[in-house]
Amino acid sequence: MSKVVNEERDTVFVDRFWSGRKLVCGFVFVFMWCLVFYDIHDAIKVTNQNFYERGGSHLTGWDRRKKFLGYFGYGYVWGDNLYWKGTYEINCLKYGEYGCDSRTSPVEFMKITLKKDYVDVLKYFASFCFVLFCFVLFLLTLYPLMRKPRYVVFNKSVGAIYTWHRGFLWILPASDFSYKFREEVNFMFGKTGNGFMQMSLQSAKKPKKKKKFKMGVFPYPCEKYGVRLAEALEIYLHCKDMDTSYIPPATSYRSWERSILGRKKLPDDIHDQAAAWMRKYGEKAS
């Protein structure tokens, strides 16, 4: 069953279904950092190795990694790389390619090749690297920044179900309680036929606008978890003077669910906002 805060008889707070996504992002987070450390270790290892390229030029591992910078100096201008030097002497001076003639200097040839081959390529390469960098940075930092969503409040005294999402109150009269059960595959335990509880709440500002909210915890603590959670909450909403001990105790904040930004919190006056909305729209909404 979902873990619920039930400090007050007339109010319980139900977890939003979210933990599974955080768990998957945690695995991705660990994998990406392992990949980064492996790549750094491999770069250090390769830097100390020697290679021989076409033309007999001798390259260290570091030279090989920065080979694409050959136009900028060590290839054509200084002639340290036999492959780049051969391109200049044979293709440029001997055969007149790239618009060269016998008087074209290495510096002039470098400028020609830069203008002809590199400028457009560097634009696309820089754009690709920027997008790739942002994507990798996103994967490397997403997990510790992910914040656990706010509770969904089941308030019997107000007669409403509500939560706070992206700066707005989402609410539903308790008399309109309905839910859907979503069966999903639990890949962690290799089971099927289980899932979370899902229900729609309406915008407090635009009552005709609705949003689906998933409720429950992951991993699922029992079979047909979403159904059992919904049945328990429905009994709670429609029965007077009921003992709420059958609804699980206070919501946990497990270590792997935590964020450096902290958990999202409900506004202090959310109960007053919900009560005011019910007084204004409750009967019409029902």
C-alpha positions in Angstrom: 0.0 0.0 0.0 1.1 3.6 -0.5 2.7 5.2 2.4 0.4 7.9 3.8 0.7 10.6 6.4 -2.2 10.2 8.7 -1.4 12.4 11.7 -5.0 13.9 11.5 -8.1 11.7 11.3 -9.6 14.0 8.6 -6.6 14.3 6.4 -4.2 11.8 4.7 -1.4 12.6 2.3 -0.8 10.1 -0.5 2.5 9.7 -2.4 2.7 10.6 -6.0 4.0 7.6 -8.1 7.5 8.7 -8.9 10.2 6.5 -7.3 10.6 4.2 -10.2 11.7 7.0 -12.5 14.2 8.2 -9.9 15.6 4.7 -9.5 16.1 4.3 -13.2 17.8 7.7 -13.4 20.0 6.6 -10.5 21.3 3.6 -12.6 21.9 5.9 -15.5 23.7 8.4 -13.2 26.1 5.6 -11.9 26.7 4.3 -15.4 27.5 7.7 -16.9 30.0 8.5 -14.2 31.6 5.1 -14.5 31.9 5.8 -18.3 33.5 9.2 -17.5 36.1 7.7 -15.2 36.8 4.9 -17.6 37.4 7.4 -20.5 39.7 9.5 -18.3 41.7 6.4 -17.3 41.8 5.2 -20.9 43.0 8.7 -22.1 45.8 8.7 -19.6 46.8 5.2 -20.6 46.7 5.9 -24.3 48.7 9.1 -23.9 51.7 7.1 -22.8 51.6 4.8 -25.8 53.2 5.3 -29.3 51.7 4.8 -32.7 52.9 4.9 -36.3 50.7 6.5 -38.9 50.7 6.3 -42.7 53.8 8.0 -44.1 56.0 6.7 -41.2 55.2 9.6 -38.8 55.6 8.8 -35.2 52.7 9.8 -32.9 52.2 9.6 -29.2 48.8 8.8 -27.8 48.2 12.5 -27.1 49.2 13.4 -30.7 46.8 10.8 -32.0 43.9 12.3 -30.0 44.6 15.8 -31.3 45.4 14.7 -34.9 42.5 16.6 -36.3 44.3 19.8 -35.3 47.0 19.0 -37.8 46.1 22.0 -40.0 46.9 24.3 -37.1 50.7 24.2 -37.1 52.4 20.9 -36.5 51.2 19.5 -39.8 51.7 22.0 -42.6 53.5 24.9 -41.0 56.1 23.0 -39.0 56.1 19.7 -40.9 56.3 17.5 -37.9 53.7 15.1 -39.2 54.9 13.3 -42.4 51.3 12.7 -43.5 50.3 16.4 -43.4 53.7 17.4 -44.9 53.3 14.9 -47.7 49.8 16.3 -48.5 51.3 19.8 -48.9 54.4 18.7 -50.9 52.6 16.3 -53.2 49.0 17.4 -53.6 49.6 21.1 -53.3 53.1 21.8 -54.8 53.4 18.9 -57.3 49.8 18.5 -58.6 48.5 22.0 -57.9 45.4 20.9 -56.0 43.4 23.1 -53.6 44.2 26.1 -55.9 48.0 25.9 -55.1 51.0 26.7 -57.3 54.7 26.1 -56.8 55.1 29.3 -54.8 52.4 28.5 -52.2 53.9 28.5 -48.7 52.9 26.1 -46.0 51.1 29.0 -44.1 49.2 29.9 -47.3 48.2 26.3 -47.9 47.0 26.0 -44.3 44.8 29.1 -44.8 43.4 27.6 -48.1 42.5 24.3 -46.5 41.0 26.0 -43.4 38.8 28.1 -45.6 37.9 25.2 -48.0 37.5 22.3 -45.5 37.4 23.4 -41.9 35.1 26.4 -41.4 31.8 24.7 -42.3 32.9 21.5 -40.7 33.9 23.2 -37.5 30.5 25.0 -37.3 28.6 21.7 -37.5 31.1 20.0 -35.2 30.8 22.7 -32.6 27.0 22.6 -32.7 27.1 18.8 -32.3 29.6 18.9 -29.5 27.5 21.6 -27.7 24.3 19.5 -27.9 26.2 16.3 -26.9 27.8 18.2 -24.0 24.4 19.4 -22.7 22.9 16.0 -23.0 25.8 14.3 -21.2 25.8 17.0 -18.5 22.0 16.5 -18.1 22.6 12.7 -17.5 25.5 13.4 -15.1 23.5 15.8 -12.9 19.8 14.8 -13.3 19.7 12.2 -10.5 20.8 14.3 -7.5 18.6 17.2 -8.7 15.4 15.2 -9.1 12.9 16.2 -6.4 10.2 14.0 -5.0 6.8 15.4 -5.9 4.3 16.8 -3.5 1.7 14.7 -1.8 -1.9 14.4 -2.9 -4.1 15.4 0.0 -7.3 13.5 0.8 -9.2 15.8 3.1 -12.4 14.5 4.6 -13.3 17.7 6.5 -12.9 19.8 3.4 -14.5 17.1 1.2 -11.8 17.4 -1.4 -8.8 15.7 -3.0 -6.1 18.1 -4.0 -2.4 18.8 -4.6 0.0 21.6 -5.8 1.6 21.2 -9.2 3.8 23.7 -11.1 2.5 26.7 -9.1 -1.2 25.8 -9.3 -3.8 24.1 -7.1 -5.4 20.9 -8.6 -8.5 19.7 -6.9 -11.5 17.4 -7.1 -14.6 17.1 -4.8 -14.4 13.9 -2.7 -17.9 13.0 -4.0 -16.4 12.7 -7.5 -13.7 10.2 -6.5 -12.9 7.8 -9.3 -9.8 6.1 -10.4 -8.1 4.0 -13.0 -5.8 1.0 -12.4 -2.8 0.8 -14.7 -1.3 -2.7 -15.0 2.4 -2.6 -15.7 5.4 -4.8 -15.8 7.6 -4.7 -12.8 11.0 -5.3 -14.4 12.8 -5.3 -11.0 11.0 -8.4 -9.9 9.9 -9.8 -13.3 6.2 -9.6 -12.5 3.2 -8.4 -14.4 -0.4 -7.5 -13.5 0.5 -4.8 -11.0 0.5 -1.0 -11.1 -0.3 2.3 -9.7 -3.6 4.1 -9.0 -4.4 7.0 -11.4 -7.0 9.7 -11.1 -7.7 13.1 -12.7 -7.8 16.4 -10.8 -9.1 19.7 -12.2 -7.4 23.0 -12.3 -8.6 25.3 -9.5 -8.4 28.3 -11.9 -9.9 26.5 -14.9 -12.2 23.7 -13.6 -12.7 22.3 -17.1 -9.0 21.6 -17.4 -7.9 18.3 -16.0 -4.6 16.5 -15.4 -3.9 12.9 -14.6 -2.0 12.1 -11.4 -0.4 8.8 -10.6 -0.4 7.6 -7.0 1.5 5.0 -5.1 5.0 3.8 -4.4 7.6 1.8 -6.2 8.3 -1.1 -5.8 4.7 -2.2 -5.4 4.2 -3.7 -1.9 1.3 -6.0 -2.9 -0.6 -7.5 -5.8 -3.2 -5.3 -7.5 -1.6 -2.5 -5.5 -3.4 0.4 -7.3 -6.8 -1.2 -6.7 -6.2 -1.8 -3.0 -4.9 1.7 -2.5 -8.0 3.2 -4.2 -10.4 1.0 -2.3 -8.8 2.0 1.0 -9.0 5.7 0.2 -12.6 5.4 -1.0 -13.6 3.8 2.2 -11.8 6.5 4.1 -13.5 9.3 2.2 -17.1 8.0 2.5 -17.2 6.6 6.0 -17.5 8.7 9.2 -15.5 8.1 12.3 -13.3 5.5 10.7 -10.0 4.4 12.1 -7.3 5.4 9.6 -4.8 3.0 11.0 -5.4 0.7 8.1 -4.0 3.4 5.8 -0.2 3.1 5.9 1.8 5.4 8.2 3.8 8.5 7.4 5.5 8.8 4.0 9.2 7.9 4.0 11.9 9.8 2.2 14.3 7.0 1.3 18.0 7.8 0.8 18.0 7.2 -2.9 14.9 9.4 -3.3 16.6 12.5 -1.9 17.7 15.5 -3.8 20.3 18.2 -3.1 17.4 20.7 -3.7 15.2 19.0 -1.1 11.7 17.6 -1.4 8.9 19.7 -3.0 6.5 21.0 -0.3 2.8 22.0 -0.3 2.0 25.7 0.3 1.2 26.4 4.0 -2.2 27.7 3.0 -3.2 24.9 0.6 -5.9 23.6 2.9 -7.5 27.1 3.1 -7.3 27.4 -0.6 -9.0 24.1 -1.1 -11.7 25.0 1.3 -12.3 28.3 -0.4 -12.5 26.6 -3.8 -15.0 24.0 -2.5 -17.2 26.8 -1.1 -17.2 28.5 -4.5 -17.2 25.6 -7.0 -17.8 22.4 -5.0 -21.5 22.0 -5.7 -21.1 23.1 -9.4 -18.1 20.7 -9.9 -20.1 17.8 -8.5 
